[in-house]
Amino acid sequence: MGAESLNRRDCLITSCLALSGLAKPAAASVAQSDLIRLSLNENPFGPSPRALAAVRDQLGELCRYGGDLGAALTELLALREHVPDDQIVIGDILKPLGLHLAQGAPLGAEFIYSEPGYAALVDAARPSGGVVVGVPLNSRLENDLDAIAAKVSERTRAIYLVNPHNPSGTVSDPAAFRAHVRAMSKQTAVIVDEAYLEFDPDFEKRTVMDLVRAGENVVVFRTFDKMFGLAGLGLGYAAAPPALATSLKRAGFGRVDALDRLALVAAAASIRDIDYVATTRTKVAAERDKWHQLLASLKLRHSDSRANFIFFEADRPQTEIAAGLRSKGIDIGRAFPPLERWVRITIGLPQENAATRAAVAELLR
């Protein structure tokens, strides 16, 4: 069954590279299992070998809860980030954080974010009366830091920034970003989502974890879903000011005894595998460069993405591009209003990327 599935996938990729017609009826019935999936910014190179070994070693312990492993991972993350253990909150924490901040604020408290953008945290604030304030990206498709700062008022409960931004993949100038985050944190909580920052070789220069260490009202969120290839286990963590971290835990969020043993050991093994991160970053950058070269040759405007996806402006709505690619067995996911003609494509395996670039070139030449 495995060989047969691989053969079908190879045929699909070959057909894309051969530039056969994108609207063939037969292609519309491509099985879900055969799709080239480039829609969710997953890392197709998979988990670290150390993470896979750690998971295999734990299979016989699945009858046990993971509290001991959660405590160990908390200590490991605290050492990595140079913050006290009690400032680390582990789990799928973005939505709980948005909900928690809204519940502790007056009705109508505002949550500011860049639009279009990843909205899990701000959307979680809506049911408790939070008001979401979207600020358009600047002309470079970066977080418009000046415009965001101008929106802050006494009604603001939190600012949510994603750096690199999703869906554009852009990063802000590190000095300007840090200065704005520090200044805005004097007025309100600033949550910085660094889910994709490890794909940037300038990671250490761009992270604002130092502001958490300095005691600013800043939260830094990281995930094991992206660079570390553990999307199927769904684990992240936040480094937060002591009072906020404590209140989250008292509210029942970030309980390490409720977390998946396999996710905990995989995460711990992953962050110890420094070579894997460097190798994956290099592979992704090489594929991203190929995409940018194609987009330049097609004279298509595109963002300067530093993440594991590319973002470009087509000559027609994204929905039409997505439908054309879907007919060839390539899933690129949704549009990002109001940028209706902009297209985000996740970087997949080299052969998947080659097939998709060929299909995009045929559509847009």
FIMAR-17968 format. One record per residue (C-alpha): residue in three letters; x, y, z. Coordinates in Angstrom, 1 decimal, decimal comma. Layout:
BEGIN
res_X_Y_Z
Ala_X_Y_Z
...
END
This chain:
BEGIN
res_X_Y_Z
Met_0,0_0,0_0,0
Gly_2,9_2,4_0,9
Ala_4,6_1,8_-2,5
Glu_1,4_2,2_-4,4
Ser_0,7_5,5_-2,6
Leu_4,2_6,8_-3,4
Asn_3,8_5,8_-7,1
Arg_0,5_7,7_-7,3
Arg_2,2_10,7_-5,7
Asp_5,2_10,5_-8,1
Cys_2,8_10,4_-11,1
Leu_0,9_13,4_-9,8
Ile_4,1_15,4_-9,4
Thr_5,4_14,3_-12,9
Ser_2,1_15,4_-14,5
Cys_2,5_18,9_-12,9
Leu_6,0_19,2_-14,2
Ala_4,9_18,2_-17,6
Leu_2,6_21,2_-17,6
Ser_-0,4_19,3_-18,7
Gly_-3,8_21,2_-18,7
Leu_-4,8_22,5_-15,3
Ala_-8,5_22,0_-15,9
Lys_-8,6_18,3_-16,7
Pro_-11,8_16,8_-15,1
Ala_-9,9_13,7_-14,0
Ala_-7,6_15,7_-11,8
Ala_-10,5_17,2_-9,9
Ser_-11,1_13,8_-8,3
Val_-7,6_13,5_-6,8
Ala_-7,9_11,6_-3,5
Gln_-7,2_13,7_-0,4
Ser_-4,3_11,4_0,5
Asp_-2,6_12,2_-2,8
Leu_-2,8_16,0_-2,5
Ile_0,3_18,0_-2,3
Arg_-0,5_19,9_0,8
Leu_0,9_23,4_0,9
Ser_-1,7_25,2_2,9
Leu_-0,9_25,1_6,6
Asn_2,8_26,1_6,8
Glu_3,8_22,6_8,1
Asn_7,4_21,5_8,0
Pro_7,5_18,7_5,4
Phe_11,0_17,6_6,4
Gly_9,4_16,1_9,5
Pro_10,5_15,9_13,1
Ser_14,1_15,6_14,3
Pro_15,4_12,0_14,3
Arg_16,0_12,5_18,1
Ala_12,3_13,5_18,5
Leu_11,2_10,4_16,6
Ala_13,4_8,2_18,8
Ala_12,1_9,9_21,9
Val_8,5_9,2_20,9
Arg_9,3_5,5_20,2
Asp_10,9_5,1_23,6
Gln_7,7_6,5_25,3
Leu_5,2_4,2_23,6
Gly_5,3_1,7_26,4
Glu_4,5_4,5_28,9
Leu_1,3_5,7_27,4
Cys_-0,6_4,5_30,4
Arg_1,0_7,2_32,4
Tyr_0,2_10,9_32,7
Gly_2,9_13,4_31,6
Gly_3,3_15,6_34,6
Asp_6,9_14,6_35,3
Leu_7,8_15,2_31,7
Gly_6,0_18,5_31,6
Ala_7,9_19,7_34,6
Ala_11,2_18,7_33,0
Leu_10,3_20,4_29,8
Thr_9,4_23,6_31,7
Glu_12,9_23,6_33,3
Leu_14,5_23,0_29,9
Leu_12,7_25,8_28,3
Ala_13,4_28,2_31,2
Leu_17,1_27,4_30,8
Arg_16,9_27,9_27,1
Glu_15,2_31,3_27,4
His_17,0_32,4_30,5
Val_13,9_33,1_32,5
Pro_12,6_31,6_35,8
Asp_10,5_28,4_35,5
Asp_7,4_30,1_36,7
Gln_7,3_32,4_33,7
Ile_7,0_29,5_31,2
Val_3,5_28,3_30,3
Ile_3,3_25,2_28,1
Gly_0,5_24,1_25,9
Asp_-1,7_25,2_23,0
Ile_-1,7_28,6_24,7
Leu_-2,6_31,3_22,2
Lys_-6,4_30,9_22,3
Pro_-6,5_30,5_26,1
Leu_-4,3_33,6_26,5
Gly_-6,7_35,7_24,3
Leu_-9,7_34,4_26,3
His_-8,0_35,0_29,6
Leu_-7,0_38,5_28,8
Ala_-10,6_39,3_27,6
Gln_-12,2_37,8_30,7
Gly_-10,0_39,9_33,0
Ala_-10,9_43,2_31,2
Pro_-13,9_45,4_30,9
Leu_-16,5_44,7_28,2
Gly_-15,4_46,2_25,0
Ala_-11,6_46,0_25,7
Glu_-9,7_46,2_22,4
Phe_-7,2_43,7_21,0
Ile_-5,0_45,1_18,2
Tyr_-3,4_43,0_15,5
Ser_-2,2_43,3_11,9
Glu_-4,6_42,6_9,1
Pro_-4,7_40,3_7,3
Gly_-3,0_38,1_9,9
Tyr_-3,2_35,0_12,1
Ala_-6,1_35,8_14,4
Ala_-6,4_32,9_16,8
Leu_-5,6_35,0_19,9
Val_-7,8_38,0_19,0
Asp_-10,7_35,8_17,9
Ala_-10,6_34,0_21,2
Ala_-11,3_37,3_22,9
Arg_-14,5_38,0_21,1
Pro_-16,9_35,7_23,0
Ser_-16,0_37,5_26,3
Gly_-16,7_40,9_24,8
Gly_-13,3_41,7_23,3
Val_-13,2_44,1_20,4
Val_-10,8_43,3_17,6
Val_-9,0_46,2_15,9
Gly_-7,3_45,3_12,7
Val_-4,4_47,5_11,4
Pro_-3,4_47,1_7,7
Leu_0,1_46,1_6,9
Asn_2,5_48,7_5,5
Ser_3,6_48,9_1,8
Arg_6,2_46,2_2,4
Leu_3,6_44,0_3,9
Glu_5,2_44,3_7,4
Asn_3,6_45,1_10,7
Asp_2,9_48,8_10,5
Leu_4,4_49,6_13,9
Asp_3,7_53,4_13,8
Ala_0,0_52,8_12,8
Ile_-0,4_50,1_15,5
Ala_1,1_52,4_18,2
Ala_-1,3_55,1_17,1
Lys_-4,3_52,8_17,8
Val_-3,3_52,2_21,5
Ser_-5,7_53,9_23,9
Glu_-7,1_53,4_27,4
Arg_-9,4_50,7_25,9
Thr_-6,5_48,6_24,6
Arg_-6,1_45,3_26,5
Ala_-3,4_43,8_24,3
Ile_-1,5_44,0_21,1
Tyr_-0,8_40,9_19,1
Leu_2,2_40,9_16,7
Val_3,4_38,0_14,6
Asn_7,1_38,3_13,5
Pro_7,7_37,0_10,8
His_4,2_37,9_9,9
Asn_1,7_35,4_8,6
Pro_0,7_35,4_5,7
Ser_3,4_37,7_4,4
Gly_6,4_36,1_6,0
Thr_8,0_39,6_6,5
Val_10,1_40,7_9,5
Ser_10,4_44,2_10,9
Asp_13,7_46,0_11,4
Pro_14,9_44,4_14,6
Ala_15,9_47,7_16,3
Ala_12,6_49,4_15,4
Phe_10,5_46,4_16,3
Arg_12,1_46,1_19,7
Ala_11,8_49,8_20,4
His_8,1_49,8_19,5
Val_7,3_46,7_21,5
Arg_9,1_48,2_24,6
Ala_7,3_51,5_24,2
Met_3,9_50,0_23,7
Ser_4,3_47,6_26,6
Lys_4,4_50,6_28,9
Gln_0,7_51,1_28,0
Thr_-0,6_47,6_27,5
Ala_0,4_43,9_27,2
Val_2,2_43,1_23,9
Ile_2,1_39,5_22,7
Val_4,8_38,6_20,1
Asp_4,2_35,4_18,2
Glu_7,6_34,1_17,0
Ala_6,2_30,9_15,5
Tyr_8,2_31,3_12,3
Leu_11,2_33,2_13,6
Glu_13,5_30,1_13,8
Phe_13,4_29,9_10,0
Asp_15,3_33,2_9,9
Pro_19,1_32,9_10,3
Asp_18,9_36,2_12,3
Phe_16,7_34,6_14,9
Glu_18,9_35,7_17,9
Lys_19,0_39,3_16,7
Arg_15,2_39,5_16,0
Thr_13,7_37,8_19,0
Val_12,3_40,0_21,8
Met_12,7_37,4_24,5
Asp_15,2_39,9_26,1
Leu_12,3_42,2_26,9
Val_10,6_39,4_28,8
Arg_13,8_38,9_30,8
Ala_14,0_42,7_31,4
Gly_10,5_42,6_33,1
Glu_8,6_44,4_30,4
Asn_4,9_43,7_29,9
Val_5,7_41,4_26,9
Val_4,8_37,8_26,2
Val_6,7_35,8_23,6
Phe_5,0_32,8_22,1
Arg_6,8_29,9_20,4
Thr_5,6_26,6_18,9
Phe_6,9_23,2_18,1
Asp_4,5_22,9_15,2
Lys_6,6_24,8_12,5
Met_10,4_24,5_12,5
Phe_10,4_21,4_14,7
Gly_7,9_19,5_12,5
Leu_5,5_18,5_15,3
Ala_2,3_20,0_14,0
Gly_0,5_16,6_14,6
Leu_1,2_16,9_18,3
Gly_0,3_20,5_18,7
Leu_2,5_22,0_21,5
Gly_3,7_25,5_22,1
Tyr_4,8_27,7_25,0
Ala_4,8_31,2_26,2
Ala_7,3_33,2_28,3
Ala_5,2_35,7_30,1
Pro_5,5_38,3_33,0
Pro_5,3_36,4_36,3
Ala_1,9_37,8_37,3
Leu_0,3_36,9_34,0
Ala_1,9_33,4_33,9
Thr_0,6_32,8_37,4
Ser_-2,9_33,9_36,6
Leu_-3,0_31,7_33,5
Lys_-2,0_28,7_35,5
Arg_-4,5_29,5_38,3
Ala_-7,2_29,6_35,6
Gly_-6,3_26,1_34,6
Phe_-4,2_26,9_31,5
Gly_-0,8_25,3_30,9
Arg_-1,3_22,4_33,3
Val_1,6_20,1_32,5
Asp_-0,1_17,1_33,9
Ala_-2,8_17,4_31,2
Leu_-0,3_17,4_28,3
Asp_0,5_14,6_25,9
Arg_3,6_12,5_26,9
Leu_4,6_12,0_23,3
Ala_4,4_15,8_22,6
Leu_6,5_16,5_25,7
Val_9,3_14,1_25,0
Ala_9,3_15,1_21,3
Ala_9,6_18,8_22,1
Ala_12,4_18,2_24,6
Ala_14,4_16,2_22,1
Ser_13,8_18,7_19,3
Ile_15,2_21,7_21,1
Arg_18,3_19,7_21,9
Asp_18,9_18,9_18,3
Ile_20,6_22,1_17,1
Asp_22,0_20,5_13,9
Tyr_18,5_19,6_12,8
Val_17,3_23,2_13,1
Ala_20,2_24,5_11,1
Thr_19,8_21,9_8,4
Thr_16,1_22,5_8,1
Arg_16,6_26,3_7,9
Thr_19,0_25,8_5,1
Lys_16,7_23,5_3,1
Val_13,7_25,8_3,5
Ala_15,8_28,9_2,5
Ala_17,0_27,1_-0,7
Glu_13,5_26,3_-1,7
Arg_12,2_29,8_-0,8
Asp_14,9_31,3_-3,0
Lys_13,8_29,2_-6,0
Trp_10,3_30,5_-5,5
His_11,4_34,1_-5,3
Gln_13,5_33,6_-8,5
Leu_10,4_32,3_-10,3
Leu_8,2_35,2_-9,0
Ala_10,8_37,7_-10,2
Ser_11,0_36,1_-13,6
Leu_7,2_36,3_-13,9
Lys_7,3_39,9_-12,7
Leu_5,0_39,2_-9,9
Arg_5,1_41,4_-6,8
His_6,0_39,3_-3,7
Ser_6,8_39,8_-0,1
Asp_10,3_39,4_1,3
Ser_9,4_36,3_3,2
Arg_11,7_34,9_5,9
Ala_9,3_32,1_6,9
Asn_8,5_28,7_5,4
Phe_6,0_30,1_2,9
Ile_5,9_32,6_0,1
Phe_3,3_35,3_-0,6
Phe_2,7_36,9_-4,0
Glu_0,2_39,0_-5,9
Ala_-1,5_37,3_-8,8
Asp_-3,5_38,9_-11,7
Arg_-6,7_37,4_-10,5
Pro_-8,4_36,4_-7,2
Gln_-6,6_33,9_-5,0
Thr_-9,7_31,7_-5,1
Glu_-9,1_31,2_-8,9
Ile_-5,5_30,3_-8,4
Ala_-6,3_27,9_-5,6
Ala_-9,0_26,2_-7,8
Gly_-6,6_25,8_-10,7
Leu_-3,9_24,3_-8,5
Arg_-6,5_22,1_-6,7
Ser_-7,5_20,6_-10,1
Lys_-3,9_19,5_-10,4
Gly_-3,9_18,0_-6,9
Ile_-2,2_20,9_-5,1
Asp_-3,9_22,4_-2,0
Ile_-2,7_25,9_-1,1
Gly_-5,6_26,8_1,3
Arg_-7,5_30,0_1,7
Ala_-7,4_33,7_0,7
Phe_-6,4_36,5_3,1
Pro_-8,9_39,3_2,8
Pro_-8,7_42,2_2,0
Leu_-5,6_41,1_0,0
Glu_-7,9_39,1_-2,3
Arg_-5,3_38,6_-5,1
Trp_-2,4_37,7_-2,9
Val_-1,5_34,0_-2,7
Arg_0,3_32,2_0,1
Ile_2,0_28,9_-0,6
Thr_3,8_26,8_2,0
Ile_7,2_25,5_1,1
Gly_7,0_21,7_0,8
Leu_9,5_19,0_-0,2
Pro_11,7_19,9_-3,2
Gln_9,8_17,8_-5,6
Glu_6,5_19,2_-4,4
Asn_7,8_22,7_-4,8
Ala_9,0_22,0_-8,3
Ala_5,7_20,7_-9,3
Thr_3,8_23,6_-7,8
Arg_6,2_26,2_-9,4
Ala_5,6_24,6_-12,8
Ala_1,8_24,7_-12,3
Val_1,9_28,4_-11,1
Ala_4,1_29,3_-14,0
Glu_1,6_27,8_-16,5
Leu_-1,3_29,6_-14,8
Leu_0,3_33,0_-14,7
Arg_2,6_33,3_-17,7
END
